[in-house]
Structures are given as C-alpha cells and as structure tokens.
Amino acid sequence: DVEAGLWIALEQRQFVLHYQPQVAADGAVLGVEALVRWHHPVRGLVPPGVFLNAAIDTGLIRSMDEWVLREACRQVKAWEKAGLPAISISANVSNSLFHGRTLPTTVADALRDSGLNPAQLELELTESIAMRDVEASVTMLEGLRTMGVRLSIDDFGTGYSSLSYLQRFPLSRLKIDQSFVRDLLTNENNVKITRAIIAMAHSLNLSVLAEGVETEGQLAKLREEGCDEVQGYLFSRPVCAEDFEKLLKGDADARTAA
C-alpha cells in the first residue's frame, strides 16, 4: 500500500533528492532543480509519478515539501563550502504548503540553518496553485520576496495564463512547459507560443527557462528565440547529489581551463 509506505518513508528518511542542472544559453550551469525520489528498501528508487498523488491525498505532501526545502538548501551550501561554484536551487511548492501557514517559517528556517543566501533559493509554483486564491497568493508571494528568495511559475502556458496576475505577482522567472518544447521543430504553433511567452516575460523583466530540452535542434531554436536558460536530458537527467557534484566540478574546471 503506497499510502502506508509513505508514512514509514518519512519517518525512516527514505526520501532522497535528485538534481537536474539549469543551464545558461552558453552552457554554464547556473542552478539546479531539486526533485524528490523515494528510495524504497525493497522496490529501489521510486519515481514521483508513483507516489505524489498518494502524498497529496494523505496530506503528507506538506511535510515532504518542507523536508525538500531544508535538504536542498543544506546541499547547495555544502557544495559551496566544498569549494564548488555558488549556484541557485529551485524547489517545487505544493498547493498544501503554499496555501497553508507554514511556508514562510519553513523557508526562513531552511535558510538560517543552512546559511544559504536567500537569493540562491527559488520557489516554483504552478499557475493553478497561484490562481486558486489570487489575493492570498499576492500576499504570500510578496512576503517571500521580502525575505529575498526568488519566485517562478512552473509549467507556464498550460494553466490559466492570466496576464493580469503576472503583473501582480512579484516573480523572477517563467518556466516554459516541456509540452511546447517537445514539438518545437515540427509544430509552428509551438514556436509562436514559445516566442510570445519569451517576449512577454522579457517585457515584464522576467527571465525564461525552457524545460524538457532533449535535442541540439530544440536548444538552437530556443537560443534563436532569446530563451535565457534551459533544462532537460540534453544536458543531464536528474542525478544523485554525488553525481551532480561531479557534473558541477567538471563544468567549473572546463570554464577555468577556457
């Protein structure tokens, strides 16, 4: 039973984070997204698609999100202390955590305990979460922004995409959903949508990151359209902390040599 297993997983610290690099147009690793995985003692590594809905249904998602935030901040600071470049870390915030009361405290504690610079932490939420209660969202986001963290909308273009809220929310980035990136080279409409999102975001002083980049062709097209950052299998799958550390070190060494 997945639900029963999740409670045990949380108690026995079976959750682990995997990390996927976020890369600038020139290929430099600027940041990383923290993605939760369940390291099951029998089933091995369980992907989130298998357990996230159960976590939401049981209300466990909030505790899981809080753990992810603390662990992500701790890990990025640990890499920095080990002499690796300072990068930003982004973590997803569920509806339960965002519209609950504990998010500001959780963020403040994670930053204080890790010693991470607030500007290095980015919280990602989907449009549907932000739009659930716009007034409450504005208040929450403004409070978080005051703490110095960055805020972004994930999966942009798949939800409400109301332009009026984009002006009201103190955001720093939009993430273009991978469904638009997937057919970028074969579907002219996707090119137009991507172009429009980038132009609109830049006019609002927001940066744009495209998710799900898997081919050189997609990357070239996104660069051509002025996309700021990319993320996807072309660069790396989400990997464990140890492997990401090697990736970050390799990137830093390559840049020093250049």
Beta strands, then each sheet from edge to edge (+ up, - down):
strand 1: 15-24
strand 2: 29-40
strand 3: 44-46
strand 4: 88-92
strand 5: 121-126
strand 6: 150-156
strand 7: 173-176
strand 8: 207-210
strand 9: 229-230
sheet 1: 3+ 2- 1+ 9- 8- 7- 6- 5- 4-
end
